Amino acid sequence: MSERAPRVEEEEAELEARALAAAIAESDADPRTVPHEAVRAWLLRLAEGEFNAPPPEPR
């Protein structure tokens, strides 16, 4: 029985790696971007309690 656990964990790790690779590919295929500074400014507004701050617009 001790042999099954590592195999299950390996399979789960492989599935997670595939899902992550698919998400990265989908993200890379999206032509819209938001500058890092705009996202940072928005996150700082949220951190300061301005929870209704509109997210930055992708370009």
Predicted model as a PDB file, atoms N, CA, C, CB and O in Angstrom, pLDDT in the B-factor column:
MODEL        1                                                                  
ATOM      1  N   MET A   1       0.812  -1.189   0.000  1.00 51.00           N  
ATOM      2  CA  MET A   1       0.000   0.000   0.000  1.00 51.00           C  
ATOM      3  C   MET A   1       0.863   1.263   0.000  1.00 51.00           C  
ATOM      4  CB  MET A   1      -0.927  -0.008   1.195  1.00 51.00           C  
ATOM      5  O   MET A   1       0.426   2.298  -0.503  1.00 51.00           O  
ATOM      6  N   SER A   2       2.058   1.202   0.545  1.00 54.00           N  
ATOM      7  CA  SER A   2       2.911   2.376   0.581  1.00 54.00           C  
ATOM      8  C   SER A   2       3.392   2.785  -0.808  1.00 54.00           C  
ATOM      9  CB  SER A   2       4.093   2.122   1.479  1.00 54.00           C  
ATOM     10  O   SER A   2       3.822   3.923  -0.995  1.00 54.00           O  
ATOM     11  N   GLU A   3       3.329   1.880  -1.785  1.00 57.00           N  
ATOM     12  CA  GLU A   3       3.750   2.206  -3.138  1.00 57.00           C  
ATOM     13  C   GLU A   3       2.717   3.048  -3.870  1.00 57.00           C  
ATOM     14  CB  GLU A   3       4.024   0.942  -3.915  1.00 57.00           C  
ATOM     15  O   GLU A   3       3.078   3.787  -4.786  1.00 57.00           O  
ATOM     16  N   ARG A   4       1.452   2.962  -3.502  1.00 58.00           N  
ATOM     17  CA  ARG A   4       0.398   3.678  -4.216  1.00 58.00           C  
ATOM     18  C   ARG A   4       0.426   5.174  -3.949  1.00 58.00           C  
ATOM     19  CB  ARG A   4      -0.951   3.123  -3.835  1.00 58.00           C  
ATOM     20  O   ARG A   4       0.202   5.962  -4.867  1.00 58.00           O  
ATOM     21  N   ALA A   5       0.694   5.582  -2.720  1.00 70.00           N  
ATOM     22  CA  ALA A   5       0.647   7.000  -2.378  1.00 70.00           C  
ATOM     23  C   ALA A   5       1.612   7.831  -3.219  1.00 70.00           C  
ATOM     24  CB  ALA A   5       0.959   7.186  -0.909  1.00 70.00           C  
ATOM     25  O   ALA A   5       1.185   8.841  -3.779  1.00 70.00           O  
ATOM     26  N   PRO A   6       2.886   7.464  -3.339  1.00 80.00           N  
ATOM     27  CA  PRO A   6       3.780   8.271  -4.170  1.00 80.00           C  
ATOM     28  C   PRO A   6       3.321   8.327  -5.627  1.00 80.00           C  
ATOM     29  CB  PRO A   6       5.194   7.718  -4.100  1.00 80.00           C  
ATOM     30  O   PRO A   6       3.474   9.357  -6.284  1.00 80.00           O  
ATOM     31  N   ARG A   7       2.763   7.237  -6.131  1.00 87.00           N  
ATOM     32  CA  ARG A   7       2.314   7.244  -7.518  1.00 87.00           C  
ATOM     33  C   ARG A   7       1.142   8.203  -7.702  1.00 87.00           C  
ATOM     34  CB  ARG A   7       1.918   5.830  -7.960  1.00 87.00           C  
ATOM     35  O   ARG A   7       1.088   8.931  -8.693  1.00 87.00           O  
ATOM     36  N   VAL A   8       0.210   8.209  -6.759  1.00 86.00           N  
ATOM     37  CA  VAL A   8      -0.930   9.120  -6.825  1.00 86.00           C  
ATOM     38  C   VAL A   8      -0.429  10.559  -6.761  1.00 86.00           C  
ATOM     39  CB  VAL A   8      -1.937   8.836  -5.675  1.00 86.00           C  
ATOM     40  O   VAL A   8      -0.900  11.417  -7.508  1.00 86.00           O  
ATOM     41  N   GLU A   9       0.510  10.818  -5.884  1.00 90.00           N  
ATOM     42  CA  GLU A   9       1.064  12.167  -5.775  1.00 90.00           C  
ATOM     43  C   GLU A   9       1.771  12.578  -7.061  1.00 90.00           C  
ATOM     44  CB  GLU A   9       2.034  12.251  -4.595  1.00 90.00           C  
ATOM     45  O   GLU A   9       1.666  13.730  -7.483  1.00 90.00           O  
ATOM     46  N   GLU A  10       2.486  11.653  -7.684  1.00 92.00           N  
ATOM     47  CA  GLU A  10       3.155  11.953  -8.951  1.00 92.00           C  
ATOM     48  C   GLU A  10       2.132  12.269 -10.040  1.00 92.00           C  
ATOM     49  CB  GLU A  10       4.046  10.773  -9.384  1.00 92.00           C  
ATOM     50  O   GLU A  10       2.324  13.198 -10.825  1.00 92.00           O  
ATOM     51  N   GLU A  11       1.050  11.500 -10.088  1.00 93.00           N  
ATOM     52  CA  GLU A  11       0.007  11.743 -11.087  1.00 93.00           C  
ATOM     53  C   GLU A  11      -0.657  13.092 -10.850  1.00 93.00           C  
ATOM     54  CB  GLU A  11      -1.046  10.621 -11.057  1.00 93.00           C  
ATOM     55  O   GLU A  11      -0.921  13.834 -11.796  1.00 93.00           O  
ATOM     56  N   GLU A  12      -0.929  13.412  -9.573  1.00 94.00           N  
ATOM     57  CA  GLU A  12      -1.526  14.706  -9.259  1.00 94.00           C  
ATOM     58  C   GLU A  12      -0.580  15.845  -9.627  1.00 94.00           C  
ATOM     59  CB  GLU A  12      -1.890  14.780  -7.771  1.00 94.00           C  
ATOM     60  O   GLU A  12      -1.020  16.875 -10.139  1.00 94.00           O  
ATOM     61  N   ALA A  13       0.693  15.671  -9.374  1.00 95.00           N  
ATOM     62  CA  ALA A  13       1.672  16.694  -9.718  1.00 95.00           C  
ATOM     63  C   ALA A  13       1.737  16.886 -11.231  1.00 95.00           C  
ATOM     64  CB  ALA A  13       3.057  16.322  -9.166  1.00 95.00           C  
ATOM     65  O   ALA A  13       1.850  18.013 -11.713  1.00 95.00           O  
ATOM     66  N   GLU A  14       1.666  15.785 -11.977  1.00 95.00           N  
ATOM     67  CA  GLU A  14       1.678  15.867 -13.441  1.00 95.00           C  
ATOM     68  C   GLU A  14       0.432  16.584 -13.958  1.00 95.00           C  
ATOM     69  CB  GLU A  14       1.771  14.459 -14.057  1.00 95.00           C  
ATOM     70  O   GLU A  14       0.523  17.425 -14.852  1.00 95.00           O  
ATOM     71  N   LEU A  15      -0.729  16.252 -13.395  1.00 96.00           N  
ATOM     72  CA  LEU A  15      -1.971  16.921 -13.803  1.00 96.00           C  
ATOM     73  C   LEU A  15      -1.921  18.411 -13.474  1.00 96.00           C  
ATOM     74  CB  LEU A  15      -3.186  16.271 -13.115  1.00 96.00           C  
ATOM     75  O   LEU A  15      -2.365  19.241 -14.267  1.00 96.00           O  
ATOM     76  N   GLU A  16      -1.385  18.743 -12.314  1.00 97.00           N  
ATOM     77  CA  GLU A  16      -1.265  20.143 -11.936  1.00 97.00           C  
ATOM     78  C   GLU A  16      -0.318  20.883 -12.881  1.00 97.00           C  
ATOM     79  CB  GLU A  16      -0.776  20.264 -10.488  1.00 97.00           C  
ATOM     80  O   GLU A  16      -0.595  22.016 -13.275  1.00 97.00           O  
ATOM     81  N   ALA A  17       0.792  20.251 -13.243  1.00 97.00           N  
ATOM     82  CA  ALA A  17       1.748  20.865 -14.160  1.00 97.00           C  
ATOM     83  C   ALA A  17       1.118  21.090 -15.531  1.00 97.00           C  
ATOM     84  CB  ALA A  17       3.002  19.991 -14.291  1.00 97.00           C  
ATOM     85  O   ALA A  17       1.339  22.130 -16.152  1.00 97.00           O  
ATOM     86  N   ARG A  18       0.337  20.124 -16.004  1.00 97.00           N  
ATOM     87  CA  ARG A  18      -0.346  20.287 -17.294  1.00 97.00           C  
ATOM     88  C   ARG A  18      -1.371  21.413 -17.238  1.00 97.00           C  
ATOM     89  CB  ARG A  18      -1.032  18.978 -17.707  1.00 97.00           C  
ATOM     90  O   ARG A  18      -1.474  22.207 -18.173  1.00 97.00           O  
ATOM     91  N   ALA A  19      -2.133  21.486 -16.139  1.00 98.00           N  
ATOM     92  CA  ALA A  19      -3.131  22.549 -15.994  1.00 98.00           C  
ATOM     93  C   ALA A  19      -2.457  23.914 -15.954  1.00 98.00           C  
ATOM     94  CB  ALA A  19      -3.971  22.333 -14.721  1.00 98.00           C  
ATOM     95  O   ALA A  19      -2.948  24.870 -16.554  1.00 98.00           O  
ATOM     96  N   LEU A  20      -1.336  24.006 -15.248  1.00 97.00           N  
ATOM     97  CA  LEU A  20      -0.598  25.262 -15.180  1.00 97.00           C  
ATOM     98  C   LEU A  20      -0.058  25.652 -16.544  1.00 97.00           C  
ATOM     99  CB  LEU A  20       0.542  25.156 -14.176  1.00 97.00           C  
ATOM    100  O   LEU A  20      -0.133  26.819 -16.931  1.00 97.00           O  
ATOM    101  N   ALA A  21       0.483  24.695 -17.273  1.00 98.00           N  
ATOM    102  CA  ALA A  21       0.999  24.975 -18.621  1.00 98.00           C  
ATOM    103  C   ALA A  21      -0.121  25.445 -19.535  1.00 98.00           C  
ATOM    104  CB  ALA A  21       1.678  23.726 -19.217  1.00 98.00           C  
ATOM    105  O   ALA A  21       0.081  26.356 -20.337  1.00 98.00           O  
ATOM    106  N   ALA A  22      -1.298  24.838 -19.428  1.00 97.00           N  
ATOM    107  CA  ALA A  22      -2.435  25.257 -20.251  1.00 97.00           C  
ATOM    108  C   ALA A  22      -2.874  26.674 -19.883  1.00 97.00           C  
ATOM    109  CB  ALA A  22      -3.613  24.275 -20.085  1.00 97.00           C  
ATOM    110  O   ALA A  22      -3.192  27.469 -20.768  1.00 97.00           O  
ATOM    111  N   ALA A  23      -2.896  26.997 -18.602  1.00 97.00           N  
ATOM    112  CA  ALA A  23      -3.284  28.346 -18.172  1.00 97.00           C  
ATOM    113  C   ALA A  23      -2.274  29.384 -18.652  1.00 97.00           C  
ATOM    114  CB  ALA A  23      -3.414  28.406 -16.639  1.00 97.00           C  
ATOM    115  O   ALA A  23      -2.660  30.479 -19.062  1.00 97.00           O  
ATOM    116  N   ILE A  24      -0.987  29.050 -18.604  1.00 96.00           N  
ATOM    117  CA  ILE A  24       0.040  29.977 -19.080  1.00 96.00           C  
ATOM    118  C   ILE A  24      -0.098  30.192 -20.585  1.00 96.00           C  
ATOM    119  CB  ILE A  24       1.452  29.446 -18.741  1.00 96.00           C  
ATOM    120  O   ILE A  24       0.012  31.320 -21.066  1.00 96.00           O  
ATOM    121  N   ALA A  25      -0.339  29.120 -21.324  1.00 97.00           N  
ATOM    122  CA  ALA A  25      -0.504  29.243 -22.776  1.00 97.00           C  
ATOM    123  C   ALA A  25      -1.720  30.100 -23.107  1.00 97.00           C  
ATOM    124  CB  ALA A  25      -0.641  27.853 -23.426  1.00 97.00           C  
ATOM    125  O   ALA A  25      -1.670  30.919 -24.024  1.00 97.00           O  
ATOM    126  N   GLU A  26      -2.808  29.915 -22.369  1.00 95.00           N  
ATOM    127  CA  GLU A  26      -4.009  30.718 -22.605  1.00 95.00           C  
ATOM    128  C   GLU A  26      -3.730  32.186 -22.303  1.00 95.00           C  
ATOM    129  CB  GLU A  26      -5.185  30.208 -21.745  1.00 95.00           C  
ATOM    130  O   GLU A  26      -4.157  33.068 -23.048  1.00 95.00           O  
ATOM    131  N   SER A  27      -3.023  32.443 -21.224  1.00 91.00           N  
ATOM    132  CA  SER A  27      -2.682  33.814 -20.862  1.00 91.00           C  
ATOM    133  C   SER A  27      -1.770  34.452 -21.903  1.00 91.00           C  
ATOM    134  CB  SER A  27      -2.016  33.848 -19.492  1.00 91.00           C  
ATOM    135  O   SER A  27      -1.970  35.606 -22.284  1.00 91.00           O  
ATOM    136  N   ASP A  28      -0.778  33.710 -22.359  1.00 92.00           N  
ATOM    137  CA  ASP A  28       0.148  34.234 -23.361  1.00 92.00           C  
ATOM    138  C   ASP A  28      -0.542  34.509 -24.687  1.00 92.00           C  
ATOM    139  CB  ASP A  28       1.291  33.264 -23.571  1.00 92.00           C  
ATOM    140  O   ASP A  28      -0.108  35.385 -25.435  1.00 92.00           O  
ATOM    141  N   ALA A  29      -1.606  33.782 -24.993  1.00 95.00           N  
ATOM    142  CA  ALA A  29      -2.318  33.962 -26.254  1.00 95.00           C  
ATOM    143  C   ALA A  29      -3.232  35.187 -26.232  1.00 95.00           C  
ATOM    144  CB  ALA A  29      -3.130  32.722 -26.569  1.00 95.00           C  
ATOM    145  O   ALA A  29      -3.646  35.665 -27.288  1.00 95.00           O  
ATOM    146  N   ASP A  30      -3.546  35.692 -25.056  1.00 92.00           N  
ATOM    147  CA  ASP A  30      -4.431  36.852 -24.936  1.00 92.00           C  
ATOM    148  C   ASP A  30      -3.646  38.120 -25.265  1.00 92.00           C  
ATOM    149  CB  ASP A  30      -5.047  36.939 -23.507  1.00 92.00           C  
ATOM    150  O   ASP A  30      -2.657  38.415 -24.593  1.00 92.00           O  
ATOM    151  N   PRO A  31      -4.060  38.871 -26.274  1.00 93.00           N  
ATOM    152  CA  PRO A  31      -3.293  40.054 -26.670  1.00 93.00           C  
ATOM    153  C   PRO A  31      -3.451  41.235 -25.705  1.00 93.00           C  
ATOM    154  CB  PRO A  31      -3.710  40.483 -28.053  1.00 93.00           C  
ATOM    155  O   PRO A  31      -2.677  42.190 -25.776  1.00 93.00           O  
ATOM    156  N   ARG A  32      -4.429  41.186 -24.816  1.00 92.00           N  
ATOM    157  CA  ARG A  32      -4.634  42.307 -23.889  1.00 92.00           C  
ATOM    158  C   ARG A  32      -3.574  42.284 -22.798  1.00 92.00           C  
ATOM    159  CB  ARG A  32      -6.049  42.253 -23.262  1.00 92.00           C  
ATOM    160  O   ARG A  32      -3.188  41.220 -22.313  1.00 92.00           O  
ATOM    161  N   THR A  33      -3.113  43.454 -22.425  1.00 93.00           N  
ATOM    162  CA  THR A  33      -2.131  43.567 -21.351  1.00 93.00           C  
ATOM    163  C   THR A  33      -2.498  44.743 -20.458  1.00 93.00           C  
ATOM    164  CB  THR A  33      -0.699  43.737 -21.921  1.00 93.00           C  
ATOM    165  O   THR A  33      -3.229  45.644 -20.869  1.00 93.00           O  
ATOM    166  N   VAL A  34      -1.991  44.725 -19.251  1.00 94.00           N  
ATOM    167  CA  VAL A  34      -2.129  45.833 -18.311  1.00 94.00           C  
ATOM    168  C   VAL A  34      -0.742  46.090 -17.754  1.00 94.00           C  
ATOM    169  CB  VAL A  34      -3.177  45.520 -17.161  1.00 94.00           C  
ATOM    170  O   VAL A  34      -0.093  45.165 -17.267  1.00 94.00           O  
ATOM    171  N   PRO A  35      -0.275  47.332 -17.817  1.00 94.00           N  
ATOM    172  CA  PRO A  35       1.053  47.628 -17.284  1.00 94.00           C  
ATOM    173  C   PRO A  35       1.156  47.294 -15.797  1.00 94.00           C  
ATOM    174  CB  PRO A  35       1.391  49.097 -17.510  1.00 94.00           C  
ATOM    175  O   PRO A  35       0.198  47.458 -15.040  1.00 94.00           O  
ATOM    176  N   HIS A  36       2.331  46.825 -15.398  1.00 95.00           N  
ATOM    177  CA  HIS A  36       2.578  46.448 -14.006  1.00 95.00           C  
ATOM    178  C   HIS A  36       2.275  47.606 -13.057  1.00 95.00           C  
ATOM    179  CB  HIS A  36       4.031  45.990 -13.828  1.00 95.00           C  
ATOM    180  O   HIS A  36       1.687  47.401 -11.995  1.00 95.00           O  
ATOM    181  N   GLU A  37       2.667  48.803 -13.432  1.00 97.00           N  
ATOM    182  CA  GLU A  37       2.464  49.963 -12.562  1.00 97.00           C  
ATOM    183  C   GLU A  37       0.983  50.227 -12.327  1.00 97.00           C  
ATOM    184  CB  GLU A  37       3.123  51.204 -13.165  1.00 97.00           C  
ATOM    185  O   GLU A  37       0.594  50.621 -11.227  1.00 97.00           O  
ATOM    186  N   ALA A  38       0.145  50.013 -13.348  1.00 97.00           N  
ATOM    187  CA  ALA A  38      -1.298  50.231 -13.204  1.00 97.00           C  
ATOM    188  C   ALA A  38      -1.907  49.198 -12.256  1.00 97.00           C  
ATOM    189  CB  ALA A  38      -1.994  50.167 -14.581  1.00 97.00           C  
ATOM    190  O   ALA A  38      -2.760  49.533 -11.433  1.00 97.00           O  
ATOM    191  N   VAL A  39      -1.475  47.955 -12.370  1.00 97.00           N  
ATOM    192  CA  VAL A  39      -1.979  46.908 -11.481  1.00 97.00           C  
ATOM    193  C   VAL A  39      -1.508  47.178 -10.058  1.00 97.00           C  
ATOM    194  CB  VAL A  39      -1.510  45.505 -11.954  1.00 97.00           C  
ATOM    195  O   VAL A  39      -2.272  47.017  -9.106  1.00 97.00           O  
ATOM    196  N   ARG A  40      -0.255  47.587  -9.913  1.00 98.00           N  
ATOM    197  CA  ARG A  40       0.289  47.880  -8.585  1.00 98.00           C  
ATOM    198  C   ARG A  40      -0.492  49.010  -7.926  1.00 98.00           C  
ATOM    199  CB  ARG A  40       1.781  48.249  -8.679  1.00 98.00           C  
ATOM    200  O   ARG A  40      -0.856  48.908  -6.754  1.00 98.00           O  
ATOM    201  N   ALA A  41      -0.751  50.079  -8.662  1.00 98.00           N  
ATOM    202  CA  ALA A  41      -1.492  51.214  -8.112  1.00 98.00           C  
ATOM    203  C   ALA A  41      -2.897  50.780  -7.680  1.00 98.00           C  
ATOM    204  CB  ALA A  41      -1.578  52.358  -9.150  1.00 98.00           C  
ATOM    205  O   ALA A  41      -3.390  51.201  -6.634  1.00 98.00           O  
ATOM    206  N   TRP A  42      -3.528  49.942  -8.487  1.00 98.00           N  
ATOM    207  CA  TRP A  42      -4.872  49.448  -8.158  1.00 98.00           C  
ATOM    208  C   TRP A  42      -4.840  48.590  -6.894  1.00 98.00           C  
ATOM    209  CB  TRP A  42      -5.452  48.636  -9.336  1.00 98.00           C  
ATOM    210  O   TRP A  42      -5.687  48.741  -6.014  1.00 98.00           O  
ATOM    211  N   LEU A  43      -3.863  47.693  -6.808  1.00 98.00           N  
ATOM    212  CA  LEU A  43      -3.752  46.838  -5.628  1.00 98.00           C  
ATOM    213  C   LEU A  43      -3.460  47.657  -4.366  1.00 98.00           C  
ATOM    214  CB  LEU A  43      -2.655  45.790  -5.840  1.00 98.00           C  
ATOM    215  O   LEU A  43      -3.960  47.333  -3.289  1.00 98.00           O  
ATOM    216  N   LEU A  44      -2.662  48.701  -4.493  1.00 98.00           N  
ATOM    217  CA  LEU A  44      -2.401  49.572  -3.341  1.00 98.00           C  
ATOM    218  C   LEU A  44      -3.674  50.280  -2.895  1.00 98.00           C  
ATOM    219  CB  LEU A  44      -1.317  50.607  -3.681  1.00 98.00           C  
ATOM    220  O   LEU A  44      -3.902  50.446  -1.697  1.00 98.00           O  
ATOM    221  N   ARG A  45      -4.506  50.698  -3.850  1.00 98.00           N  
ATOM    222  CA  ARG A  45      -5.785  51.322  -3.489  1.00 98.00           C  
ATOM    223  C   ARG A  45      -6.663  50.327  -2.745  1.00 98.00           C  
ATOM    224  CB  ARG A  45      -6.516  51.843  -4.748  1.00 98.00           C  
ATOM    225  O   ARG A  45      -7.310  50.686  -1.760  1.00 98.00           O  
ATOM    226  N   LEU A  46      -6.691  49.086  -3.205  1.00 98.00           N  
ATOM    227  CA  LEU A  46      -7.469  48.067  -2.508  1.00 98.00           C  
ATOM    228  C   LEU A  46      -6.927  47.839  -1.104  1.00 98.00           C  
ATOM    229  CB  LEU A  46      -7.462  46.754  -3.297  1.00 98.00           C  
ATOM    230  O   LEU A  46      -7.695  47.710  -0.150  1.00 98.00           O  
ATOM    231  N   ALA A  47      -5.601  47.791  -0.977  1.00 98.00           N  
ATOM    232  CA  ALA A  47      -4.974  47.568   0.322  1.00 98.00           C  
ATOM    233  C   ALA A  47      -5.268  48.697   1.304  1.00 98.00           C  
ATOM    234  CB  ALA A  47      -3.476  47.413   0.155  1.00 98.00           C  
ATOM    235  O   ALA A  47      -5.295  48.480   2.516  1.00 98.00           O  
ATOM    236  N   GLU A  48      -5.488  49.893   0.783  1.00 98.00           N  
ATOM    237  CA  GLU A  48      -5.799  51.039   1.632  1.00 98.00           C  
ATOM    238  C   GLU A  48      -7.276  51.101   1.995  1.00 98.00           C  
ATOM    239  CB  GLU A  48      -5.389  52.322   0.942  1.00 98.00           C  
ATOM    240  O   GLU A  48      -7.709  52.021   2.689  1.00 98.00           O  
ATOM    241  N   GLY A  49      -8.058  50.116   1.525  1.00 98.00           N  
ATOM    242  CA  GLY A  49      -9.472  50.055   1.894  1.00 98.00           C  
ATOM    243  C   GLY A  49     -10.424  50.582   0.848  1.00 98.00           C  
ATOM    244  O   GLY A  49     -11.634  50.594   1.074  1.00 98.00           O  
ATOM    245  N   GLU A  50      -9.924  51.015  -0.280  1.00 98.00           N  
ATOM    246  CA  GLU A  50     -10.786  51.527  -1.351  1.00 98.00           C  
ATOM    247  C   GLU A  50     -11.263  50.342  -2.195  1.00 98.00           C  
ATOM    248  CB  GLU A  50     -10.025  52.586  -2.240  1.00 98.00           C  
ATOM    249  O   GLU A  50     -10.804  50.135  -3.318  1.00 98.00           O  
ATOM    250  N   PHE A  51     -12.197  49.568  -1.625  1.00 97.00           N  
ATOM    251  CA  PHE A  51     -12.608  48.309  -2.237  1.00 97.00           C  
ATOM    252  C   PHE A  51     -13.427  48.475  -3.518  1.00 97.00           C  
ATOM    253  CB  PHE A  51     -13.397  47.519  -1.251  1.00 97.00           C  
ATOM    254  O   PHE A  51     -13.601  47.511  -4.263  1.00 97.00           O  
ATOM    255  N   ASN A  52     -13.925  49.663  -3.781  1.00 97.00           N  
ATOM    256  CA  ASN A  52     -14.683  49.890  -5.013  1.00 97.00           C  
ATOM    257  C   ASN A  52     -13.818  50.502  -6.111  1.00 97.00           C  
ATOM    258  CB  ASN A  52     -15.874  50.795  -4.733  1.00 97.00           C  
ATOM    259  O   ASN A  52     -14.343  50.969  -7.122  1.00 97.00           O  
ATOM    260  N   ALA A  53     -12.496  50.505  -5.924  1.00 97.00           N  
ATOM    261  CA  ALA A  53     -11.591  51.049  -6.937  1.00 97.00           C  
ATOM    262  C   ALA A  53     -11.712  50.210  -8.210  1.00 97.00           C  
ATOM    263  CB  ALA A  53     -10.112  51.068  -6.419  1.00 97.00           C  
ATOM    264  O   ALA A  53     -11.593  48.986  -8.156  1.00 97.00           O  
ATOM    265  N   PRO A  54     -11.948  50.855  -9.347  1.00 97.00           N  
ATOM    266  CA  PRO A  54     -12.082  50.079 -10.598  1.00 97.00           C  
ATOM    267  C   PRO A  54     -10.743  49.481 -11.009  1.00 97.00           C  
ATOM    268  CB  PRO A  54     -12.630  50.971 -11.739  1.00 97.00           C  
ATOM    269  O   PRO A  54      -9.704  50.128 -10.881  1.00 97.00           O  
ATOM    270  N   PRO A  55     -10.767  48.256 -11.498  1.00 97.00           N  
ATOM    271  CA  PRO A  55      -9.524  47.638 -11.972  1.00 97.00           C  
ATOM    272  C   PRO A  55      -8.991  48.362 -13.202  1.00 97.00           C  
ATOM    273  CB  PRO A  55      -9.748  46.152 -12.291  1.00 97.00           C  
ATOM    274  O   PRO A  55      -9.764  48.995 -13.921  1.00 97.00           O  
ATOM    275  N   PRO A  56      -7.705  48.282 -13.457  1.00 97.00           N  
ATOM    276  CA  PRO A  56      -7.159  48.937 -14.644  1.00 97.00           C  
ATOM    277  C   PRO A  56      -7.697  48.288 -15.919  1.00 97.00           C  
ATOM    278  CB  PRO A  56      -5.623  48.882 -14.628  1.00 97.00           C  
ATOM    279  O   PRO A  56      -7.983  47.091 -15.953  1.00 97.00           O  
ATOM    280  N   GLU A  57      -7.826  49.092 -16.946  1.00 94.00           N  
ATOM    281  CA  GLU A  57      -8.349  48.626 -18.231  1.00 94.00           C  
ATOM    282  C   GLU A  57      -7.228  47.991 -19.059  1.00 94.00           C  
ATOM    283  CB  GLU A  57      -9.001  49.796 -19.011  1.00 94.00           C  
ATOM    284  O   GLU A  57      -6.160  48.583 -19.216  1.00 94.00           O  
ATOM    285  N   PRO A  58      -7.465  46.805 -19.580  1.00 91.00           N  
ATOM    286  CA  PRO A  58      -6.471  46.209 -20.471  1.00 91.00           C  
ATOM    287  C   PRO A  58      -6.367  47.008 -21.759  1.00 91.00           C  
ATOM    288  CB  PRO A  58      -6.824  44.746 -20.781  1.00 91.00           C  
ATOM    289  O   PRO A  58      -7.331  47.641 -22.190  1.00 91.00           O  
ATOM    290  N   ARG A  59      -5.205  46.975 -22.360  1.00 87.00           N  
ATOM    291  CA  ARG A  59      -5.058  47.677 -23.649  1.00 87.00           C  
ATOM    292  C   ARG A  59      -4.752  46.695 -24.736  1.00 87.00           C  
ATOM    293  CB  ARG A  59      -3.957  48.743 -23.585  1.00 87.00           C  
ATOM    294  O   ARG A  59      -4.592  47.085 -25.893  1.00 87.00           O  
TER     295      ARG A  59                                                      
ENDMDL                                                                          
END                                                                             
